[in-house]
């Protein structure tokens, strides 16, 4: 899944789904208020009906609002106070869960206004990016029938110009983390007759060649005990001597 960062007014973007925040007691932030104004009060009308109150984790999908370039608008409840890390991740996971079940190929997340406790723009964006990328994981290597490609291919995070560099860095680092966790999950899902010690050693050497700053030492059966365990734990050598 492609994850990009843009510093633009979200209402100007043509997208399948635009995600915006709604606070507790139907409080509209700057972005949602602008969309409401452009749509002739369509969002306010929905809120007055009580379909969503703005509690953290709530969501409501609106279709074909007038005068908007977005085909759909997804309202995300963010509560009255700043969200904690867990609540923020849960909210983002709920958003991506909804988006994956839609037919749109892309979506725009305009959630820069949401406050997360003790998190600046960088940390908040990285938590969101990690959650979004993790949601795209699929392991179907041994399935005879592969899962159909998901319609959702691109996510855009909208932020301010002042936060753009920090959010870009957050997304870049989230991608790197996701590559590592994806590899770990793949290895965990491989059967033991494939993911053998030899297989892991060869993979480690390959990673060492691909990344100049990574030093690799593969221990074989002959020297692994002496060079790794015994040297790290001096008491182990004495114990082995007593046993044998």
N, C-alpha and C positions, 0 to 999 in steps of 0.2 A: 504494500500500500504506500502510495506517495504522500508524503507529509511536507507541506510548504508553508512559508510564513509570508504574509503580506501586510503592508501598512497602508490601508485604504479605508474609505468609508464602506462598511459592509453592505449598505443598501444599494450601492452601485454595482455590486457583483451579481452576475448571472449564474445561478447555481440551482441544483436540484433541491437542496435543503439548506436553509440558513438557521443556525442555532443561536438563540439569544436568551439572556437571563431574565427571570422575573423574581423579585424579592417577596418576602413574607407580606401578607395582606395585600397582594396584587400590586406591589410597588414596581413601577416601571423605571428602569435605569435609562441612561441617555440614549443607548442604541435602540432599546425596545420602544422608547417614546418616539424616536424618529420614525421607526417603522409604523407605529400606530398613527402618527400624523400623516404619513404618506398614504396609508391604506384607508384614510377617512374614519379612523376610530374603530377599525375592525377588531384589533386586539383588545381594546378596552371593553368592547361589547361582549367578547368571549369571557373576559375576566368577570364582568358584572353578573354573568350567568352562573358563576361559581364553578366552572369546569376545572379550574386550577386556582389554588390560593397562594402559591409561591413557596410552600414548604419545601425544605431541602429534599431533593430526590424526585419530586414530582415532575411530570413532563406532559406536554400536550402538543399534538401535531395539528397544524392548521394548513389547509390546502387553498391554493389559488387566491391569496389575498390581493385585492385590487391595487394597481399602481406599483407593485413590487416586481423586481426582476427574478426573485427567488420563486421557484415553483411551490415550495412548501416552507413553512416557518415552524421550527420546533422550539417551543417555550420550555425552558428548564428552570424549575424551582430551586432557589439557592438559599432560602431561609432569611431570617432577620439579621443574624450576626455572621461574622467571618467564619468560614468553614474550616474544619480541621482537615488534616491530610487524608484521613480515611474517608470522610464524607465527600471530599473533592474527588478522590479516585472513584468512589462509588457512583457519584454523579456522572463523571466522564464515561465510566463503564456502561451506565444506563443509556447515555447518549449514543455510544457506538453500537450498543445492542439494538437500539431502535433503527439507526441508520442502516445497519447491515440487512435488516428485514425489508427495506424499501427498494424501489427499483432504480433510484438515482445513482449515477456514476460518480458523483462528487458531493461534497458538503462543505459549508463554511461555518467555522465555530467562532462566533464573535462574543467571547466570554472574558475579554480583557478586564472588564469592570468587576468581576467577581473577586472578592477578597478571601484569601486563605491565610489562616493564622500563622504568623511568624515566617511568612514566605514572601520573597520579593518576586518580581516579574519572571526572573530566570528560574527560580525554584518551582514556582507555580506552573510554569509552562513545561518544565521537565517532568513533573509528576503527571501532567496531562498527556504529554507526548509518549511517555513510557506506557501508560495505560492504553492509549490508542493503538500503539504498535503491537503490544502484547496481545490485543484482541484479534489481531490478524493471523495468529499462529494456527497452522494446520499440519498434522502429520498423517499423510495418506500414502506413504511410500510403498506399502505392501497391500494396498487395496486394489482389487482388480478394476473396480469402477471408481474413478477419481471424482471428487466433489466438483460440482459445476463452479466455474469461476464466479466469484462474487461480483455483483454489479458495482459496488462501491470500490473505486480505484484511487480516489484522490481526496485528501482532506486539507483544507486551508485554515490556518490559525491567523486570525486578524488581530493585530496589535497596533499600538501607537508608534510613531516614528522614534520617540525617545526610548521605547522599550524594544525596538526592532532587533538591535544587535544582541541583546540579552536573550531574547526568545529564539533567535537563530542559533545561538550557541547551545541553548537548552535542547533544541530539536536535534542538533548535530550529535550531542553527547547521548541523547536518548536513543538515537539510531545505533550508536556504537554499543551501548548497553544491551539493546535488543538483539544485536547480532550475537553477542556472547550468550545471552539467555536462550536464544533460539538454538544455538549449537548444543548447549547443555541439555535442553529438552529433547532435541533429536537423539542425542547419545543415550539418554535415559529411556527413550522409546524403542531403541534398536534391540533386537533379540540378542541374547548372550553369545550365540554362535557367530554373530556378525561383529558385535562390539567386544572383541577380545583384547587382551593386553597388547598383542602385536598390532592390532588395528589402531588402538589408542596411541601407541608409540609412533606409528607411521603418521598419524594425524598430527601429533605434536610436532614432529619434524617438519611437516608441511607448513604448519602455522609459523614455525620458527624461520623458515625461508621466506615466507610472505611478509613477515613483520620484522624489520631490522632490529628493533629495540627489544625483541623477545629472545631470551636465551633458553635453550632447551637441552635437558640432559635426560635421556631415556635409560632407565636402569633395567638390566636384564635379570634373569633368575639367579645368575651366578654372583653378581655383585650388589644386588639391591639391598640385601640385609646388612652387609658390612658398610656400604657407602652411605646409605640413607638412614636406616633406623639406629644402628649401633653408634654411628658418629654423632647423631643428634641426641641420643640418650645414653650416656656413659654407663648407667646402671644396667642397661640391657646386655652389654658384653659380659659383665660379671654373672648375670643370671644365666646366660647361655653356657658359660664355662661350668657352672655348677650342675647344670642339667646334662651336660654331656661330655 
